[in-house]
Amino acid sequence: MQLEEAGFLRVEETEAWPTEPGRYYLIRGGSLVAWSTESDLPGSPFRIVGGHTDSPNLRVKQHPDLESAGLQMVGLEPYGGAWLNSWLDRDLGISGRLSVRDGNGLREVLVKVDEPILRVPQLAIHLSEDRKGVTLDPQRHVNAIWGVGNSPRSFLGYVAEREGVDPSSVLGWELMTHDLAPSAVVGVENELVSAPRLDNQGTCYAGTQALLAAVENPTAVTPVLALFDHEEVGSMSDRGAFSDLLTTVLERIVLGRGGGREEFLRTMAGSICASGDMAHATHPNYPDRHEPAHRIELGGGPVLKVNQNLRYATDSAGAGAFALACDQAGVPLQRYVHRADLPCGSTIGPITASRTGLSTVDVGAAQLAMHSSRELMSASDITAYSDALAAFLMPSGPVSA
Ligand code: CO
């Protein structure tokens, strides 16, 4: 893992917090927070880049074994706002975690099967009513085929055995599917990246690069990367953006450097968060779906997202801080506004802002096909986005929000 290679040490929440300045990270389920206290001074404000680790997909039900039309099926259902059509006719692998009985306790076993085990076939066009396609029902139309014949087979048993676990010892599980087609650099001049989960691995990657750059060039702030699970289903969990994860880490950083509650609150008041999530580029085939005066280009640089109904948390001060970071990084900035007559998506930004009281700006990199199993972005935006977030994490001017 890149953070460990750069000297980040894992901290356990159940153990005493480190008091030595250093580089640390913490994992809670599918969420991760990483930070450096190497340049900490009393009262050093936080500069935070936030994002989410999860992506919409198809997940395995609790009783997955089905049989239909002489085929063995695995019962799946959508997680988050998956664009269901994009999951059809793809070779799907399996990943997730098992909770396995271990003596009188439990242990966690991570699952990753990168082989084409599952497939959700479309209906043939000749069988659709008007040859214009079908409306997909998330209850009936996304179950996967994984075998032929009527002899019953246990999907969970199969996964357990693949991971070297006795099937009868599996007491809990979270299992999901992923498209196996490798990511690709595409376009006549290799300008584009085609990949799954760009929303929001694009930010996880850029944020990690930014933190690694920031710890090599310390400034008078504490740089923090906070990547949350469960954004695509509302963030309301023990590790989602609604949880105490970020505030707990930030407070323990201040306590670890010998500060108290007063110093923590003072530090928070001077801190700022960039909530990173991918942004909608203007679609060339559907330009009318976009706000005409706010065209967002692939390759046009990072995107600042503003919404008057606070689906994005950006305020004037946050916008200014990110625009300044882009200027210092030497990258262009694009400004996104959703069409006023369409419902706007959201991010962790409004949630962390309201949970923490931090001044927050919603930012991102442009992409097409958001929530498809396969998304598209510009290769140059990855660097520009990383550079902008790095500049945000190492402000050279006055640092308070
Ligand atoms: Co997202």
Boltz pocket constraint, residues with backbone or C-beta under 6 A from the ligand:
constraints:
  - pocket:
      binder: B
      contacts: [[A, 52], [A, 54], [A, 199], [A, 200], [A, 231], [A, 277], [A, 278], [A, 346]]
      max_distance: 6.0
